[in-house]
C-alpha cells in the first residue's frame, strides 16, 4: 500500500509540473494576443486619423 501512495505522490508531482507549464504557456499566449491587439488598434487608429 505504501508504494501505491508513493506512485500517487509522484503522479501528482508530474501533473502539477505539467499544469504549471501549461499555465505558463497560456500566459505567454495571452501576452502575445494582447500585444497583437494593441498593435492592431494603433494601426487602425492611424488609418482612421488620415
mmCIF file as Biopython writes it, N, C-alpha, C and O atoms, coordinates in Angstrom:
data_model
#
loop_
_atom_site.group_PDB
_atom_site.id
_atom_site.type_symbol
_atom_site.label_atom_id
_atom_site.label_alt_id
_atom_site.label_comp_id
_atom_site.label_asym_id
_atom_site.label_entity_id
_atom_site.label_seq_id
_atom_site.pdbx_PDB_ins_code
_atom_site.Cartn_x
_atom_site.Cartn_y
_atom_site.Cartn_z
_atom_site.occupancy
_atom_site.B_iso_or_equiv
_atom_site.auth_seq_id
_atom_site.auth_asym_id
_atom_site.pdbx_PDB_model_num
ATOM 1   N N  . UNK A ? 1  ? 0.830  -1.201 0.000   1.0 0.0 1  A 1 
ATOM 2   C CA . UNK A ? 1  ? 0.000  0.000  0.000   1.0 0.0 1  A 1 
ATOM 3   C C  . UNK A ? 1  ? 0.865  1.252  0.000   1.0 0.0 1  A 1 
ATOM 4   O O  . UNK A ? 1  ? 0.487  2.277  -0.567  1.0 0.0 1  A 1 
ATOM 5   N N  . UNK A ? 2  ? 2.029  1.163  0.639   1.0 0.0 2  A 1 
ATOM 6   C CA . UNK A ? 2  ? 2.899  2.342  0.714   1.0 0.0 2  A 1 
ATOM 7   C C  . UNK A ? 2  ? 3.404  2.721  -0.677  1.0 0.0 2  A 1 
ATOM 8   O O  . UNK A ? 2  ? 3.474  3.901  -1.022  1.0 0.0 2  A 1 
ATOM 9   N N  . UNK A ? 3  ? 3.756  1.708  -1.473  1.0 0.0 3  A 1 
ATOM 10  C CA . UNK A ? 3  ? 4.282  2.015  -2.805  1.0 0.0 3  A 1 
ATOM 11  C C  . UNK A ? 3  ? 3.193  2.661  -3.663  1.0 0.0 3  A 1 
ATOM 12  O O  . UNK A ? 3  ? 3.487  3.503  -4.510  1.0 0.0 3  A 1 
ATOM 13  N N  . UNK A ? 4  ? 1.928  2.264  -3.442  1.0 0.0 4  A 1 
ATOM 14  C CA . UNK A ? 4  ? 0.837  2.864  -4.217  1.0 0.0 4  A 1 
ATOM 15  C C  . UNK A ? 4  ? 0.717  4.352  -3.899  1.0 0.0 4  A 1 
ATOM 16  O O  . UNK A ? 4  ? 0.582  5.176  -4.804  1.0 0.0 4  A 1 
ATOM 17  N N  . UNK A ? 5  ? 0.765  4.690  -2.627  1.0 0.0 5  A 1 
ATOM 18  C CA . UNK A ? 5  ? 0.657  6.106  -2.257  1.0 0.0 5  A 1 
ATOM 19  C C  . UNK A ? 5  ? 1.862  6.875  -2.791  1.0 0.0 5  A 1 
ATOM 20  O O  . UNK A ? 5  ? 1.738  8.040  -3.171  1.0 0.0 5  A 1 
ATOM 21  N N  . UNK A ? 6  ? 3.036  6.223  -2.820  1.0 0.0 6  A 1 
ATOM 22  C CA . UNK A ? 6  ? 4.221  6.894  -3.361  1.0 0.0 6  A 1 
ATOM 23  C C  . UNK A ? 6  ? 4.044  7.150  -4.854  1.0 0.0 6  A 1 
ATOM 24  O O  . UNK A ? 6  ? 4.401  8.220  -5.346  1.0 0.0 6  A 1 
ATOM 25  N N  . UNK A ? 7  ? 3.492  6.168  -5.584  1.0 0.0 7  A 1 
ATOM 26  C CA . UNK A ? 7  ? 3.237  6.367  -7.017  1.0 0.0 7  A 1 
ATOM 27  C C  . UNK A ? 7  ? 2.246  7.505  -7.216  1.0 0.0 7  A 1 
ATOM 28  O O  . UNK A ? 7  ? 2.401  8.324  -8.122  1.0 0.0 7  A 1 
ATOM 29  N N  . UNK A ? 8  ? 1.231  7.551  -6.366  1.0 0.0 8  A 1 
ATOM 30  C CA . UNK A ? 8  ? 0.244  8.625  -6.454  1.0 0.0 8  A 1 
ATOM 31  C C  . UNK A ? 8  ? 0.919  9.969  -6.223  1.0 0.0 8  A 1 
ATOM 32  O O  . UNK A ? 8  ? 0.619  10.956 -6.894  1.0 0.0 8  A 1 
ATOM 33  N N  . UNK A ? 9  ? 1.844  9.989  -5.253  1.0 0.0 9  A 1 
ATOM 34  C CA . UNK A ? 9  ? 2.575  11.224 -4.955  1.0 0.0 9  A 1 
ATOM 35  C C  . UNK A ? 9  ? 3.402  11.662 -6.163  1.0 0.0 9  A 1 
ATOM 36  O O  . UNK A ? 9  ? 3.402  12.838 -6.527  1.0 0.0 9  A 1 
ATOM 37  N N  . UNK A ? 10 ? 4.106  10.713 -6.783  1.0 0.0 10 A 1 
ATOM 38  C CA . UNK A ? 10 ? 4.896  11.040 -7.976  1.0 0.0 10 A 1 
ATOM 39  C C  . UNK A ? 10 ? 3.990  11.532 -9.095  1.0 0.0 10 A 1 
ATOM 40  O O  . UNK A ? 10 ? 4.315  12.500 -9.782  1.0 0.0 10 A 1 
ATOM 41  N N  . UNK A ? 11 ? 2.850  10.865 -9.278  1.0 0.0 11 A 1 
ATOM 42  C CA . UNK A ? 11 ? 1.918  11.258 -10.329 1.0 0.0 11 A 1 
ATOM 43  C C  . UNK A ? 11 ? 1.423  12.678 -10.091 1.0 0.0 11 A 1 
ATOM 44  O O  . UNK A ? 11 ? 1.360  13.484 -11.020 1.0 0.0 11 A 1 
ATOM 45  N N  . UNK A ? 12 ? 1.073  12.979 -8.850  1.0 0.0 12 A 1 
ATOM 46  C CA . UNK A ? 12 ? 0.579  14.336 -8.555  1.0 0.0 12 A 1 
ATOM 47  C C  . UNK A ? 12 ? 1.676  15.359 -8.814  1.0 0.0 12 A 1 
ATOM 48  O O  . UNK A ? 12 ? 1.402  16.462 -9.287  1.0 0.0 12 A 1 
ATOM 49  N N  . UNK A ? 13 ? 2.930  14.991 -8.503  1.0 0.0 13 A 1 
ATOM 50  C CA . UNK A ? 13 ? 4.038  15.915 -8.780  1.0 0.0 13 A 1 
ATOM 51  C C  . UNK A ? 13 ? 4.155  16.171 -10.278 1.0 0.0 13 A 1 
ATOM 52  O O  . UNK A ? 13 ? 4.302  17.314 -10.710 1.0 0.0 13 A 1 
ATOM 53  N N  . UNK A ? 14 ? 4.087  15.092 -11.071 1.0 0.0 14 A 1 
ATOM 54  C CA . UNK A ? 14 ? 4.179  15.252 -12.529 1.0 0.0 14 A 1 
ATOM 55  C C  . UNK A ? 14 ? 3.023  16.095 -13.049 1.0 0.0 14 A 1 
ATOM 56  O O  . UNK A ? 14 ? 3.216  16.981 -13.881 1.0 0.0 14 A 1 
ATOM 57  N N  . UNK A ? 15 ? 1.822  15.814 -12.554 1.0 0.0 15 A 1 
ATOM 58  C CA . UNK A ? 15 ? 0.640  16.548 -13.020 1.0 0.0 15 A 1 
ATOM 59  C C  . UNK A ? 15 ? 0.773  18.021 -12.675 1.0 0.0 15 A 1 
ATOM 60  O O  . UNK A ? 15 ? 0.471  18.890 -13.494 1.0 0.0 15 A 1 
ATOM 61  N N  . UNK A ? 16 ? 1.227  18.299 -11.455 1.0 0.0 16 A 1 
ATOM 62  C CA . UNK A ? 16 ? 1.380  19.698 -11.045 1.0 0.0 16 A 1 
ATOM 63  C C  . UNK A ? 16 ? 2.403  20.394 -11.935 1.0 0.0 16 A 1 
ATOM 64  O O  . UNK A ? 16 ? 2.195  21.538 -12.339 1.0 0.0 16 A 1 
ATOM 65  N N  . UNK A ? 17 ? 3.506  19.715 -12.244 1.0 0.0 17 A 1 
ATOM 66  C CA . UNK A ? 17 ? 4.547  20.298 -13.095 1.0 0.0 17 A 1 
ATOM 67  C C  . UNK A ? 17 ? 3.987  20.589 -14.484 1.0 0.0 17 A 1 
ATOM 68  O O  . UNK A ? 17 ? 4.193  21.673 -15.029 1.0 0.0 17 A 1 
ATOM 69  N N  . UNK A ? 18 ? 3.272  19.604 -15.059 1.0 0.0 18 A 1 
ATOM 70  C CA . UNK A ? 18 ? 2.699  19.794 -16.396 1.0 0.0 18 A 1 
ATOM 71  C C  . UNK A ? 18 ? 1.684  20.925 -16.375 1.0 0.0 18 A 1 
ATOM 72  O O  . UNK A ? 18 ? 1.638  21.739 -17.297 1.0 0.0 18 A 1 
ATOM 73  N N  . UNK A ? 19 ? 0.865  20.981 -15.321 1.0 0.0 19 A 1 
ATOM 74  C CA . UNK A ? 19 ? -0.151 22.026 -15.224 1.0 0.0 19 A 1 
ATOM 75  C C  . UNK A ? 19 ? 0.505  23.395 -15.165 1.0 0.0 19 A 1 
ATOM 76  O O  . UNK A ? 19 ? 0.034  24.345 -15.791 1.0 0.0 19 A 1 
ATOM 77  N N  . UNK A ? 20 ? 1.602  23.493 -14.406 1.0 0.0 20 A 1 
ATOM 78  C CA . UNK A ? 20 ? 2.317  24.771 -14.298 1.0 0.0 20 A 1 
ATOM 79  C C  . UNK A ? 20 ? 2.868  25.174 -15.665 1.0 0.0 20 A 1 
ATOM 80  O O  . UNK A ? 20 ? 2.775  26.338 -16.057 1.0 0.0 20 A 1 
ATOM 81  N N  . UNK A ? 21 ? 3.448  24.204 -16.394 1.0 0.0 21 A 1 
ATOM 82  C CA . UNK A ? 21 ? 3.976  24.513 -17.723 1.0 0.0 21 A 1 
ATOM 83  C C  . UNK A ? 21 ? 2.866  24.997 -18.646 1.0 0.0 21 A 1 
ATOM 84  O O  . UNK A ? 21 ? 3.040  25.962 -19.391 1.0 0.0 21 A 1 
ATOM 85  N N  . UNK A ? 22 ? 1.709  24.309 -18.589 1.0 0.0 22 A 1 
ATOM 86  C CA . UNK A ? 22 ? 0.582  24.699 -19.452 1.0 0.0 22 A 1 
ATOM 87  C C  . UNK A ? 22 ? 0.120  26.101 -19.093 1.0 0.0 22 A 1 
ATOM 88  O O  . UNK A ? 22 ? -0.168 26.906 -19.979 1.0 0.0 22 A 1 
ATOM 89  N N  . UNK A ? 23 ? 0.046  26.403 -17.798 1.0 0.0 23 A 1 
ATOM 90  C CA . UNK A ? 23 ? -0.384 27.742 -17.380 1.0 0.0 23 A 1 
ATOM 91  C C  . UNK A ? 23 ? 0.596  28.791 -17.885 1.0 0.0 23 A 1 
ATOM 92  O O  . UNK A ? 23 ? 0.182  29.854 -18.347 1.0 0.0 23 A 1 
ATOM 93  N N  . UNK A ? 24 ? 1.889  28.505 -17.801 1.0 0.0 24 A 1 
ATOM 94  C CA . UNK A ? 24 ? 2.890  29.458 -18.301 1.0 0.0 24 A 1 
ATOM 95  C C  . UNK A ? 24 ? 2.703  29.681 -19.800 1.0 0.0 24 A 1 
ATOM 96  O O  . UNK A ? 24 ? 2.765  30.813 -20.279 1.0 0.0 24 A 1 
ATOM 97  N N  . UNK A ? 25 ? 2.471  28.584 -20.539 1.0 0.0 25 A 1 
ATOM 98  C CA . UNK A ? 25 ? 2.263  28.713 -21.984 1.0 0.0 25 A 1 
ATOM 99  C C  . UNK A ? 25 ? 1.043  29.579 -22.272 1.0 0.0 25 A 1 
ATOM 100 O O  . UNK A ? 25 ? 1.078  30.441 -23.150 1.0 0.0 25 A 1 
ATOM 101 N N  . UNK A ? 26 ? -0.042 29.344 -21.525 1.0 0.0 26 A 1 
ATOM 102 C CA . UNK A ? 26 ? -1.261 30.131 -21.736 1.0 0.0 26 A 1 
ATOM 103 C C  . UNK A ? 26 ? -0.998 31.597 -21.441 1.0 0.0 26 A 1 
ATOM 104 O O  . UNK A ? 26 ? -1.482 32.475 -22.155 1.0 0.0 26 A 1 
ATOM 105 N N  . UNK A ? 27 ? -0.224 31.867 -20.382 1.0 0.0 27 A 1 
ATOM 106 C CA . UNK A ? 27 ? 0.075  33.257 -20.031 1.0 0.0 27 A 1 
ATOM 107 C C  . UNK A ? 27 ? 0.855  33.920 -21.166 1.0 0.0 27 A 1 
ATOM 108 O O  . UNK A ? 27 ? 0.570  35.059 -21.538 1.0 0.0 27 A 1 
ATOM 109 N N  . UNK A ? 28 ? 1.843  33.203 -21.717 1.0 0.0 28 A 1 
ATOM 110 C CA . UNK A ? 28 ? 2.616  33.757 -22.838 1.0 0.0 28 A 1 
ATOM 111 C C  . UNK A ? 28 ? 1.706  34.028 -24.029 1.0 0.0 28 A 1 
ATOM 112 O O  . UNK A ? 28 ? 1.824  35.064 -24.682 1.0 0.0 28 A 1 
ATOM 113 N N  . UNK A ? 29 ? 0.790  33.085 -24.312 1.0 0.0 29 A 1 
ATOM 114 C CA . UNK A ? 29 ? -0.133 33.281 -25.432 1.0 0.0 29 A 1 
ATOM 115 C C  . UNK A ? 29 ? -0.987 34.519 -25.209 1.0 0.0 29 A 1 
ATOM 116 O O  . UNK A ? 29 ? -1.198 35.309 -26.129 1.0 0.0 29 A 1 
ATOM 117 N N  . UNK A ? 30 ? -1.480 34.688 -23.980 1.0 0.0 30 A 1 
ATOM 118 C CA . UNK A ? 30 ? -2.306 35.860 -23.688 1.0 0.0 30 A 1 
ATOM 119 C C  . UNK A ? 30 ? -1.508 37.135 -23.903 1.0 0.0 30 A 1 
ATOM 120 O O  . UNK A ? 30 ? -2.028 38.109 -24.448 1.0 0.0 30 A 1 
ATOM 121 N N  . UNK A ? 31 ? -0.248 37.139 -23.481 1.0 0.0 31 A 1 
ATOM 122 C CA . UNK A ? 31 ? 0.600  38.323 -23.690 1.0 0.0 31 A 1 
ATOM 123 C C  . UNK A ? 31 ? 0.737  38.612 -25.179 1.0 0.0 31 A 1 
ATOM 124 O O  . UNK A ? 31 ? 0.609  39.760 -25.606 1.0 0.0 31 A 1 
ATOM 125 N N  . UNK A ? 32 ? 0.999  37.569 -25.973 1.0 0.0 32 A 1 
ATOM 126 C CA . UNK A ? 32 ? 1.145  37.756 -27.423 1.0 0.0 32 A 1 
ATOM 127 C C  . UNK A ? 32 ? -0.139 38.304 -28.021 1.0 0.0 32 A 1 
ATOM 128 O O  . UNK A ? 32 ? -0.102 39.225 -28.836 1.0 0.0 32 A 1 
ATOM 129 N N  . UNK A ? 33 ? -1.281 37.740 -27.620 1.0 0.0 33 A 1 
ATOM 130 C CA . UNK A ? 33 ? -2.566 38.190 -28.166 1.0 0.0 33 A 1 
ATOM 131 C C  . UNK A ? 33 ? -2.803 39.644 -27.802 1.0 0.0 33 A 1 
ATOM 132 O O  . UNK A ? 33 ? -3.242 40.433 -28.639 1.0 0.0 33 A 1 
ATOM 133 N N  . UNK A ? 34 ? -2.514 40.007 -26.543 1.0 0.0 34 A 1 
ATOM 134 C CA . UNK A ? 34 ? -2.716 41.395 -26.125 1.0 0.0 34 A 1 
ATOM 135 C C  . UNK A ? 34 ? -1.830 42.333 -26.926 1.0 0.0 34 A 1 
ATOM 136 O O  . UNK A ? 34 ? -2.284 43.394 -27.356 1.0 0.0 34 A 1 
ATOM 137 N N  . UNK A ? 35 ? -0.586 41.964 -27.130 1.0 0.0 35 A 1 
ATOM 138 C CA . UNK A ? 35 ? 0.332  42.840 -27.870 1.0 0.0 35 A 1 
ATOM 139 C C  . UNK A ? 35 ? -0.131 42.983 -29.314 1.0 0.0 35 A 1 
ATOM 140 O O  . UNK A ? 35 ? -0.071 44.078 -29.875 1.0 0.0 35 A 1 
ATOM 141 N N  . UNK A ? 36 ? -0.595 41.885 -29.929 1.0 0.0 36 A 1 
ATOM 142 C CA . UNK A ? 36 ? -1.072 41.985 -31.310 1.0 0.0 36 A 1 
ATOM 143 C C  . UNK A ? 36 ? -2.327 42.832 -31.371 1.0 0.0 36 A 1 
ATOM 144 O O  . UNK A ? 36 ? -2.504 43.606 -32.313 1.0 0.0 36 A 1 
ATOM 145 N N  . UNK A ? 37 ? -3.209 42.699 -30.376 1.0 0.0 37 A 1 
ATOM 146 C CA . UNK A ? 37 ? -4.418 43.526 -30.351 1.0 0.0 37 A 1 
ATOM 147 C C  . UNK A ? 37 ? -4.038 44.991 -30.230 1.0 0.0 37 A 1 
ATOM 148 O O  . UNK A ? 37 ? -4.612 45.839 -30.913 1.0 0.0 37 A 1 
ATOM 149 N N  . UNK A ? 38 ? -3.073 45.297 -29.363 1.0 0.0 38 A 1 
ATOM 150 C CA . UNK A ? 38 ? -2.641 46.685 -29.202 1.0 0.0 38 A 1 
ATOM 151 C C  . UNK A ? 38 ? -2.075 47.203 -30.519 1.0 0.0 38 A 1 
ATOM 152 O O  . UNK A ? 38 ? -2.385 48.320 -30.934 1.0 0.0 38 A 1 
ATOM 153 N N  . UNK A ? 39 ? -1.244 46.392 -31.176 1.0 0.0 39 A 1 
ATOM 154 C CA . UNK A ? 39 ? -0.674 46.812 -32.457 1.0 0.0 39 A 1 
ATOM 155 C C  . UNK A ? 39 ? -1.772 47.056 -33.480 1.0 0.0 39 A 1 
ATOM 156 O O  . UNK A ? 39 ? -1.728 48.032 -34.229 1.0 0.0 39 A 1 
ATOM 157 N N  . UNK A ? 40 ? -2.764 46.159 -33.508 1.0 0.0 40 A 1 
ATOM 158 C CA . UNK A ? 40 ? -3.848 46.304 -34.474 1.0 0.0 40 A 1 
ATOM 159 C C  . UNK A ? 40 ? -4.653 47.573 -34.174 1.0 0.0 40 A 1 
ATOM 160 O O  . UNK A ? 40 ? -5.046 48.293 -35.091 1.0 0.0 40 A 1 
ATOM 161 N N  . UNK A ? 41 ? -4.896 47.843 -32.885 1.0 0.0 41 A 1 
ATOM 162 C CA . UNK A ? 41 ? -5.655 49.035 -32.515 1.0 0.0 41 A 1 
ATOM 163 C C  . UNK A ? 41 ? -4.916 50.302 -32.935 1.0 0.0 41 A 1 
ATOM 164 O O  . UNK A ? 41 ? -5.519 51.205 -33.514 1.0 0.0 41 A 1 
ATOM 165 N N  . UNK A ? 42 ? -3.625 50.377 -32.652 1.0 0.0 42 A 1 
ATOM 166 C CA . UNK A ? 42 ? -2.857 51.564 -33.033 1.0 0.0 42 A 1 
ATOM 167 C C  . UNK A ? 42 ? -2.817 51.682 -34.556 1.0 0.0 42 A 1 
ATOM 168 O O  . UNK A ? 42 ? -2.845 52.789 -35.094 1.0 0.0 42 A 1 
ATOM 169 N N  . UNK A ? 43 ? -2.753 50.551 -35.247 1.0 0.0 43 A 1 
ATOM 170 C CA . UNK A ? 43 ? -2.740 50.556 -36.715 1.0 0.0 43 A 1 
ATOM 171 C C  . UNK A ? 43 ? -4.053 51.135 -37.253 1.0 0.0 43 A 1 
ATOM 172 O O  . UNK A ? 43 ? -4.034 51.997 -38.132 1.0 0.0 43 A 1 
ATOM 173 N N  . UNK A ? 44 ? -5.186 50.668 -36.730 1.0 0.0 44 A 1 
ATOM 174 C CA . UNK A ? 44 ? -6.481 51.175 -37.204 1.0 0.0 44 A 1 
ATOM 175 C C  . UNK A ? 44 ? -6.643 52.641 -36.815 1.0 0.0 44 A 1 
ATOM 176 O O  . UNK A ? 44 ? -7.202 53.424 -37.583 1.0 0.0 44 A 1 
ATOM 177 N N  . UNK A ? 45 ? -6.166 53.018 -35.642 1.0 0.0 45 A 1 
ATOM 178 C CA . UNK A ? 45 ? -6.267 54.427 -35.227 1.0 0.0 45 A 1 
ATOM 179 C C  . UNK A ? 45 ? -5.515 55.310 -36.214 1.0 0.0 45 A 1 
ATOM 180 O O  . UNK A ? 45 ? -6.007 56.367 -36.609 1.0 0.0 45 A 1 
ATOM 181 N N  . UNK A ? 46 ? -4.329 54.880 -36.609 1.0 0.0 46 A 1 
ATOM 182 C CA . UNK A ? 46 ? -3.534 55.668 -37.549 1.0 0.0 46 A 1 
ATOM 183 C C  . UNK A ? 46 ? -4.285 55.819 -38.876 1.0 0.0 46 A 1 
ATOM 184 O O  . UNK A ? 46 ? -4.305 56.897 -39.470 1.0 0.0 46 A 1 
ATOM 185 N N  . UNK A ? 47 ? -4.896 54.734 -39.326 1.0 0.0 47 A 1 
ATOM 186 C CA . UNK A ? 47 ? -5.598 54.796 -40.607 1.0 0.0 47 A 1 
ATOM 187 C C  . UNK A ? 47 ? -6.845 55.663 -40.512 1.0 0.0 47 A 1 
ATOM 188 O O  . UNK A ? 47 ? -7.171 56.384 -41.455 1.0 0.0 47 A 1 
ATOM 189 N N  . UNK A ? 48 ? -7.554 55.600 -39.370 1.0 0.0 48 A 1 
ATOM 190 C CA . UNK A ? 48 ? -8.773 56.394 -39.234 1.0 0.0 48 A 1 
ATOM 191 C C  . UNK A ? 48 ? -8.462 57.870 -39.097 1.0 0.0 48 A 1 
ATOM 192 O O  . UNK A ? 48 ? -9.276 58.708 -39.485 1.0 0.0 48 A 1 
ATOM 193 N N  . UNK A ? 49 ? -7.306 58.207 -38.556 1.0 0.0 49 A 1 
ATOM 194 C CA . UNK A ? 49 ? -6.972 59.623 -38.347 1.0 0.0 49 A 1 
ATOM 195 C C  . UNK A ? 49 ? -6.688 60.309 -39.683 1.0 0.0 49 A 1 
ATOM 196 O O  . UNK A ? 49 ? -6.824 61.527 -39.795 1.0 0.0 49 A 1 
ATOM 197 N N  . UNK A ? 50 ? -6.294 59.531 -40.699 1.0 0.0 50 A 1 
ATOM 198 C CA . UNK A ? 50 ? -5.991 60.136 -42.001 1.0 0.0 50 A 1 
ATOM 199 C C  . UNK A ? 50 ? -7.243 60.631 -42.706 1.0 0.0 50 A 1 
ATOM 200 O O  . UNK A ? 50 ? -7.158 61.165 -43.812 1.0 0.0 50 A 1 
#
